[in-house]
Amino acid sequence: MPTRLDRSTLGLQDALDLATLIEEEAYKRYTLFADQLGRGGGGAASFFASMAENEKRHGRQISDRRKAMFGDAPARVSLEDLFDVEAPEVGAPRRSMSLLQAYELAKSSEEKAHDFYDDALPSITDPDVRTLFVELRDEETEHARMIEEAIAKLPPDANIEPYFDLDESPAL
């Protein structure tokens, strides 16, 4: 979850922009996974598509908050300033991924985002940014808890990996 930013110098506008970008990165990655798995990905593809929509919605909420506070002031951070803060690893999906594995991957990503915000707190000097990062960290904890609850409700066969004939299935 690297970032090139000096978190000790982040102002509230930068922090909101960063949080929006983190959600955007996760949205793009989940969309990529859903597209890669496509129709043959079964429940995992559908789950990744729903996670993409959740990330998009959360990013929009943060972006709206930023706009209400700072209007159209240009952002000073970009996607190039971070990598894999919340987004799952690029090579994580497999065509034979079970629904349970997809849920566990998403939970791991929410935990990774929690750790990013939590690890940043000691270096944050602006009290408004600190408050925002605590809020975002706690939201990521809630997202992981929601996924755990969904995992508990999965059917017993959710851990079965779908079979694919490698000669007839394109690689991801």
C-alpha positions in Angstrom: 0.0 0.0 0.0 2.7 2.5 -0.9 2.2 6.2 -1.2 4.6 8.9 -2.3 2.9 11.5 -0.1 4.3 13.1 3.1 1.3 12.5 5.2 2.5 15.0 7.8 1.9 17.8 5.4 -1.6 16.8 4.3 -4.3 19.4 4.6 -8.0 18.5 4.7 -8.5 19.1 1.0 -5.6 16.9 0.1 -6.8 14.2 2.5 -10.3 14.2 1.0 -8.8 14.1 -2.5 -6.6 11.2 -1.4 -9.6 9.3 0.1 -11.5 9.8 -3.2 -8.6 8.5 -5.2 -8.3 5.4 -3.0 -12.0 4.6 -3.6 -11.5 5.3 -7.4 -8.5 2.9 -7.5 -10.5 0.2 -5.8 -13.5 0.8 -8.1 -11.3 0.4 -11.2 -9.7 -2.7 -9.9 -13.0 -4.4 -9.0 -14.4 -3.5 -12.4 -11.4 -5.0 -14.0 -11.9 -8.2 -12.0 -15.6 -8.4 -12.9 -14.7 -7.9 -16.6 -11.9 -10.4 -16.5 -14.1 -13.1 -14.9 -17.0 -12.2 -17.1 -19.9 -14.6 -17.5 -17.7 -17.6 -16.7 -16.7 -16.2 -13.4 -20.1 -17.1 -11.8 -20.8 -15.6 -8.4 -17.3 -14.1 -8.0 -17.8 -11.9 -11.1 -21.1 -10.6 -9.8 -19.7 -10.0 -6.4 -16.8 -8.0 -7.8 -19.2 -5.9 -9.9 -21.2 -5.1 -6.7 -18.0 -4.2 -4.8 -17.1 -1.9 -7.7 -20.4 -0.1 -7.3 -19.9 0.1 -3.5 -16.5 1.7 -4.0 -17.9 4.1 -6.6 -20.7 5.2 -4.3 -18.3 5.7 -1.3 -15.9 7.7 -3.5 -18.8 9.9 -4.7 -19.8 10.6 -1.1 -16.3 11.7 -0.2 -16.0 13.7 -3.4 -19.3 15.5 -2.7 -18.0 16.3 0.8 -14.8 17.7 -0.6 -16.7 19.8 -3.2 -19.0 21.2 -0.5 -16.0 22.3 1.6 -13.5 23.3 -1.1 -15.5 23.9 -4.3 -13.6 23.4 -7.5 -10.1 24.0 -6.1 -7.7 21.9 -8.1 -6.5 18.7 -6.5 -2.8 18.5 -5.5 -2.7 14.7 -5.3 -3.3 12.2 -8.0 -3.5 8.4 -8.6 0.2 8.4 -9.3 0.8 9.4 -5.7 -0.6 6.0 -4.4 -0.8 2.4 -5.3 -2.8 -0.5 -4.0 -4.0 1.3 -0.9 -7.4 -0.4 -0.9 -7.5 -2.1 -4.3 -6.9 -5.8 -4.4 -3.7 -7.0 -5.9 -3.8 -6.9 -9.7 -3.2 -10.6 -10.2 -5.6 -11.7 -7.5 -8.6 -13.0 -9.5 -8.6 -16.5 -11.0 -11.1 -17.8 -13.4 -11.6 -20.7 -11.0 -12.1 -18.5 -8.0 -14.9 -19.5 -5.6 -17.4 -17.1 -4.3 -16.0 -17.5 -0.8 -12.5 -16.6 -2.2 -13.9 -13.5 -3.8 -15.5 -12.4 -0.5 -12.2 -13.1 1.4 -10.3 -11.0 -1.2 -12.6 -8.1 -0.7 -12.4 -8.4 3.1 -8.6 -8.4 2.9 -8.8 -5.2 0.8 -11.0 -3.4 3.3 -8.6 -4.4 6.1 -5.7 -3.1 3.9 -7.4 0.3 3.7 -8.1 0.3 7.4 -4.4 -0.3 8.0 -3.4 2.5 5.6 -5.5 5.0 7.6 -4.5 3.6 10.9 -0.7 3.6 10.0 -1.0 7.2 8.8 -2.4 8.6 12.0 0.9 9.0 14.0 2.3 11.2 11.2 -0.8 13.4 10.7 -0.4 16.8 12.3 -3.6 18.6 11.1 -6.4 17.8 13.6 -9.1 17.9 10.8 -7.2 15.4 8.7 -6.7 13.2 11.8 -10.4 13.3 12.5 -11.1 12.4 8.8 -8.6 9.5 8.8 -10.1 8.1 12.0 -13.6 8.3 10.4 -12.3 6.6 7.2 -10.4 3.9 9.2 -13.6 3.1 11.1 -15.7 3.0 7.9 -13.2 0.4 6.5 -13.6 -1.6 9.7 -17.4 -1.5 9.2 -17.0 -2.6 5.5 -14.9 -5.6 6.6 -17.5 -6.5 9.2 -20.3 -6.3 6.6 -18.3 -8.7 4.4 -17.8 -11.1 7.3 -21.5 -11.1 7.9 -22.1 -11.8 4.2 -19.6 -14.6 4.3 -21.4 -16.2 7.3 -24.6 -16.3 5.1 -23.0 -17.9 2.1 -24.3 -21.3 1.1 -22.1 -24.3 2.0 -21.0 -24.7 -1.7 -19.6 -21.1 -1.9 -16.1 -22.5 -1.3 -16.3 -24.7 -4.4 -14.1 -23.5 -7.3 -15.8 -23.6 -10.6 -14.3 -26.0 -13.2 -13.0 -24.6 -16.4 -11.6 -26.5 -19.4 -8.3 -24.7 -19.9 -8.3 -25.6 -23.6 -11.6 -23.8 -24.0 -11.3 -21.0 -21.5 -9.3 -17.9 -22.3 -6.7 -16.9 -19.7 -7.3 -13.8 -17.5 
